[in-house]
């Protein structure tokens, strides 16, 4: 593909700018991003559909057998529920690597195609797994504690878990873009992410909250399309409404995860532009010597 000029711009509001630019990139490269993300998310989508089916068949009042009591169901269903959360978290990191490869190459004037970006992501999967395992080791424990409760206790536990999870996510938010843009290993990427997050801590934390809110609203809107269609009289699913919702929920995952990943990569660039003057450094390298986006 033809090389194009570097496309970087400063913004006073990093959070809104990153979300907006991420959405624009998804529109411009939608086919490549959705196809690549779907391939990476396919195992998680299948696991989520299985967990949804198991939860519907079970109909118990709790989520996890180990903490919920004897009125739950088979243990394999509970394992599926927690695996769905953990695997979705790792799959989101892999999609983040793929989206970062597409967006960062686009921003630096050398757009990359679907399959080169996908192959580079596959090669980085072991490093992404290490970075995710270290930076998100809290996910299984928090998910287990939040989900292992009766329906009337889940909301209270989520109120405790979500703010803490947002803080921990903010600390490692830029690890995947750093691995792609700066060709860093997992440990160096985590340290670098922490340093970048500290330079713009409020903007980083605000982005985590805003992207989580936007992603949740978009996901809910796509997931409940069957219910809206039924209430409007357009179509009737009958006893299979839960299955239709499960399918549209996974479609929501395929749309929301790349959008958040693209916005995260945009936020990484915005923080580097604001805190480190990356655009000035690139102009200097272009004028006087080697130009390196890292």
C-alpha positions as CSV (number, residue, x, y, z in Angstrom):
1,X,0.0,0.0,0.0
2,X,1.2,3.5,-0.8
3,X,2.9,5.3,2.0
4,X,1.1,8.4,3.3
5,X,2.1,11.3,5.6
6,X,2.1,10.9,9.3
7,X,-1.4,11.6,10.7
8,X,-1.0,12.8,14.3
9,X,-2.9,15.7,15.9
10,X,-3.1,17.1,19.3
11,X,-6.3,17.5,21.3
12,X,-7.1,19.2,24.6
13,X,-9.6,16.5,25.5
14,X,-7.7,13.2,25.2
15,X,-10.6,11.0,26.3
16,X,-13.2,12.2,23.8
17,X,-10.7,12.6,21.0
18,X,-9.5,9.0,21.5
19,X,-13.0,7.6,21.5
20,X,-14.0,9.7,18.4
21,X,-10.8,8.8,16.5
22,X,-11.2,5.2,17.4
23,X,-14.7,5.2,16.0
24,X,-13.6,6.9,12.8
25,X,-10.8,4.3,12.3
26,X,-13.4,1.5,12.8
27,X,-15.5,3.1,10.1
28,X,-12.6,3.5,7.7
29,X,-11.0,0.1,8.1
30,X,-14.1,-1.7,9.3
31,X,-13.9,-4.8,7.1
32,X,-10.2,-5.5,8.0
33,X,-10.7,-4.8,11.7
34,X,-14.0,-6.8,12.1
35,X,-12.7,-9.8,10.2
36,X,-9.4,-9.9,12.1
37,X,-11.1,-9.4,15.4
38,X,-13.7,-12.0,14.7
39,X,-11.0,-14.6,14.0
40,X,-9.3,-13.8,17.3
41,X,-12.6,-13.7,19.2
42,X,-14.1,-16.9,17.6
43,X,-13.1,-19.3,20.5
44,X,-14.4,-16.8,23.1
45,X,-17.7,-16.4,21.2
46,X,-18.2,-20.2,21.1
47,X,-17.4,-20.4,24.8
48,X,-19.8,-17.6,25.7
49,X,-22.6,-19.2,23.7
50,X,-22.0,-22.4,25.6
51,X,-22.0,-20.6,28.9
52,X,-25.2,-18.8,28.0
53,X,-26.9,-22.0,27.1
54,X,-25.7,-23.7,30.3
55,X,-26.9,-20.8,32.4
56,X,-30.3,-20.8,30.8
57,X,-30.7,-24.6,31.2
58,X,-29.5,-24.4,34.8
59,X,-31.8,-21.6,35.9
60,X,-30.2,-21.5,39.4
61,X,-30.1,-18.5,41.7
62,X,-26.3,-18.5,41.9
63,X,-23.4,-18.4,39.5
64,X,-20.5,-20.5,40.9
65,X,-20.9,-23.8,42.6
66,X,-17.9,-23.3,44.9
67,X,-19.3,-20.2,46.5
68,X,-23.0,-20.3,45.6
69,X,-24.3,-23.3,47.5
70,X,-25.9,-26.6,46.6
71,X,-28.7,-25.2,44.6
72,X,-26.6,-24.3,41.5
73,X,-26.1,-27.1,39.1
74,X,-23.2,-29.0,37.6
75,X,-19.7,-27.8,38.2
76,X,-18.8,-27.7,34.5
77,X,-21.4,-25.0,33.9
78,X,-19.8,-22.8,36.6
79,X,-16.3,-23.4,35.2
80,X,-17.7,-22.3,31.8
81,X,-19.0,-19.1,33.3
82,X,-15.6,-18.1,34.9
83,X,-13.7,-19.3,31.8
84,X,-15.8,-17.1,29.6
85,X,-14.8,-14.0,31.7
86,X,-11.1,-14.9,31.8
87,X,-10.8,-15.9,28.1
88,X,-12.7,-12.8,27.0
89,X,-10.2,-10.6,28.9
90,X,-7.3,-12.3,27.2
91,X,-9.0,-12.2,23.8
92,X,-9.6,-8.5,24.2
93,X,-5.8,-8.1,24.8
94,X,-5.1,-10.0,21.5
95,X,-7.6,-7.9,19.6
96,X,-5.9,-4.8,21.2
97,X,-2.6,-6.0,19.7
98,X,-4.3,-6.4,16.2
99,X,-6.1,-3.1,16.4
100,X,-2.9,-1.3,17.5
101,X,-1.0,-2.7,14.6
102,X,-3.6,-1.4,12.1
103,X,-4.1,2.0,13.7
104,X,-0.4,2.8,14.5
105,X,0.7,1.9,11.1
106,X,-2.0,4.0,9.6
107,X,-1.1,7.0,11.8
108,X,2.6,6.8,10.8
109,X,1.8,6.7,7.1
110,X,2.5,3.1,6.2
111,X,-1.0,1.4,6.3
112,X,-0.8,-2.4,6.8
113,X,-3.3,-4.9,5.4
114,X,-5.5,-7.4,7.2
115,X,-3.3,-10.5,6.9
116,X,0.1,-8.8,7.7
117,X,-1.5,-7.3,10.8
118,X,-3.1,-10.6,11.7
119,X,0.2,-12.5,11.2
120,X,2.1,-10.0,13.3
121,X,-0.5,-10.4,16.1
122,X,-0.3,-14.2,16.0
123,X,3.5,-13.9,16.4
124,X,3.0,-11.6,19.4
125,X,0.4,-13.8,21.1
126,X,3.0,-15.4,23.6
127,X,4.2,-12.0,24.6
128,X,0.7,-10.7,24.9
129,X,-0.2,-13.7,27.1
130,X,2.7,-12.9,29.4
131,X,1.8,-9.2,29.7
132,X,-1.9,-10.0,30.2
133,X,-1.2,-12.7,32.8
134,X,1.0,-10.3,34.8
135,X,-1.1,-7.2,34.4
136,X,-4.5,-8.9,34.7
137,X,-3.8,-11.6,37.3
138,X,-6.6,-10.0,39.4
139,X,-9.3,-10.7,36.8
140,X,-10.1,-14.3,37.7
141,X,-10.3,-13.5,41.5
142,X,-12.4,-10.4,41.0
143,X,-14.7,-12.1,38.5
144,X,-15.1,-15.1,40.9
145,X,-15.9,-12.9,43.8
146,X,-18.3,-10.7,41.9
147,X,-20.2,-13.5,40.2
148,X,-20.2,-16.0,43.1
149,X,-23.2,-14.5,44.7
150,X,-27.0,-14.7,44.6
151,X,-28.8,-12.4,42.2
152,X,-29.6,-9.8,44.9
153,X,-26.0,-9.5,45.9
154,X,-24.3,-9.2,42.5
155,X,-24.9,-5.4,42.1
156,X,-23.4,-4.6,45.5
157,X,-20.3,-6.7,44.7
158,X,-19.9,-5.1,41.3
159,X,-20.0,-1.6,42.9
160,X,-16.9,-2.7,44.9
161,X,-15.1,-4.5,42.1
162,X,-15.6,-2.1,39.2
163,X,-13.7,1.0,40.6
164,X,-10.8,-1.1,41.8
165,X,-10.7,-2.9,38.5
166,X,-10.7,0.4,36.7
167,X,-7.7,1.6,38.6
168,X,-5.8,-1.6,37.9
169,X,-6.8,-1.4,34.2
170,X,-5.6,2.1,34.0
171,X,-2.1,1.1,35.3
172,X,-1.7,-1.4,32.4
173,X,-3.8,0.3,29.8
174,X,-1.0,1.2,27.4
175,X,1.0,-2.1,27.6
176,X,-0.3,-3.6,24.3
177,X,0.1,-0.4,22.2
178,X,3.6,0.0,23.7
179,X,4.5,-3.6,22.6
180,X,3.3,-2.8,19.1
181,X,4.6,0.8,18.6
182,X,7.9,0.5,20.6
183,X,8.6,-3.2,20.0
184,X,8.9,-3.8,23.7
185,X,8.8,-7.1,25.6
186,X,5.9,-7.7,28.0
187,X,7.8,-6.6,31.2
188,X,9.2,-3.5,29.6
189,X,5.8,-2.7,28.1
190,X,4.1,-3.0,31.6
191,X,6.7,-0.7,33.2
192,X,6.3,1.8,30.3
193,X,2.5,1.7,30.5
194,X,2.7,2.5,34.2
195,X,5.0,5.5,33.5
196,X,2.7,6.8,30.8
197,X,-0.4,6.4,32.9
198,X,1.2,8.3,35.8
199,X,2.0,11.3,33.5
200,X,-1.7,11.7,32.7
201,X,-3.3,9.7,35.5
202,X,-6.7,11.5,35.5
203,X,-7.1,11.4,31.7
204,X,-6.1,7.7,31.7
205,X,-8.6,6.8,34.5
206,X,-11.3,8.9,32.9
207,X,-10.7,7.1,29.6
208,X,-11.1,3.7,31.3
209,X,-14.4,4.8,32.8
210,X,-15.6,6.4,29.6
211,X,-14.7,3.5,27.3
212,X,-16.3,1.0,29.8
213,X,-19.5,3.1,29.9
214,X,-19.6,3.6,26.1
215,X,-18.8,-0.1,25.4
216,X,-21.4,-1.3,27.9
217,X,-24.1,0.9,26.4
218,X,-23.3,-0.2,22.9
219,X,-23.1,-3.8,23.9
220,X,-26.4,-3.6,25.7
221,X,-28.0,-1.9,22.7
222,X,-26.9,-4.7,20.3
223,X,-27.7,-7.5,22.8
224,X,-31.3,-6.4,23.4
225,X,-32.1,-5.9,19.7
226,X,-34.2,-9.2,19.7
227,X,-36.2,-8.0,22.7
228,X,-36.9,-4.6,21.0
229,X,-37.8,-6.4,17.7
230,X,-40.3,-8.6,19.6
231,X,-41.8,-5.7,21.5
232,X,-42.3,-3.8,18.3
233,X,-44.0,-6.7,16.6
234,X,-41.4,-7.1,13.9
235,X,-40.5,-10.7,14.7
236,X,-41.3,-13.4,17.4
237,X,-38.7,-15.7,18.8
238,X,-40.9,-17.4,21.2
239,X,-39.0,-19.7,23.6
240,X,-35.8,-19.0,21.7
241,X,-35.5,-15.4,22.7
242,X,-32.6,-16.2,25.1
243,X,-30.7,-17.8,22.2
244,X,-31.3,-14.8,19.9
245,X,-30.0,-12.6,22.7
246,X,-27.0,-14.8,23.1
247,X,-26.1,-14.5,19.5
248,X,-26.6,-10.7,19.3
249,X,-24.6,-10.4,22.5
250,X,-21.6,-12.1,20.8
251,X,-22.1,-9.8,17.8
252,X,-21.9,-6.9,20.3
253,X,-18.6,-8.3,21.6
254,X,-17.2,-8.4,18.0
255,X,-18.1,-4.7,17.5
256,X,-17.3,-3.3,21.0
257,X,-13.9,-4.9,21.6
258,X,-12.2,-3.6,18.4
259,X,-13.7,-0.1,19.1
260,X,-12.3,0.0,22.6
261,X,-9.0,-1.4,21.4
262,X,-8.7,1.3,18.7
263,X,-9.6,4.0,21.2
264,X,-7.0,2.7,23.6
265,X,-4.3,2.9,20.9
266,X,-5.4,6.5,20.1
267,X,-5.2,7.4,23.8
268,X,-1.7,6.0,23.9
269,X,-0.7,8.3,21.0
270,X,-2.5,11.2,22.6
271,X,-0.6,10.8,25.9
272,X,2.7,10.5,24.1
273,X,2.0,13.6,22.0
274,X,1.0,15.6,25.1
275,X,3.5,14.3,27.7
276,X,6.5,13.6,25.5
277,X,6.1,15.8,22.4
278,X,6.3,12.8,20.1
279,X,5.3,14.8,17.1
280,X,8.3,17.2,17.7
281,X,10.7,14.3,18.1
282,X,9.4,12.7,14.9
283,X,9.8,16.0,13.0
284,X,13.4,16.3,14.3
285,X,14.2,12.8,13.3
286,X,12.8,13.3,9.9
287,X,14.9,16.5,9.5
288,X,18.1,15.5,11.0
289,X,18.3,11.7,11.2
290,X,16.5,8.4,11.8
291,X,12.8,8.6,12.4
292,X,11.4,6.0,14.7
293,X,7.8,6.1,15.9
294,X,9.0,4.5,19.2
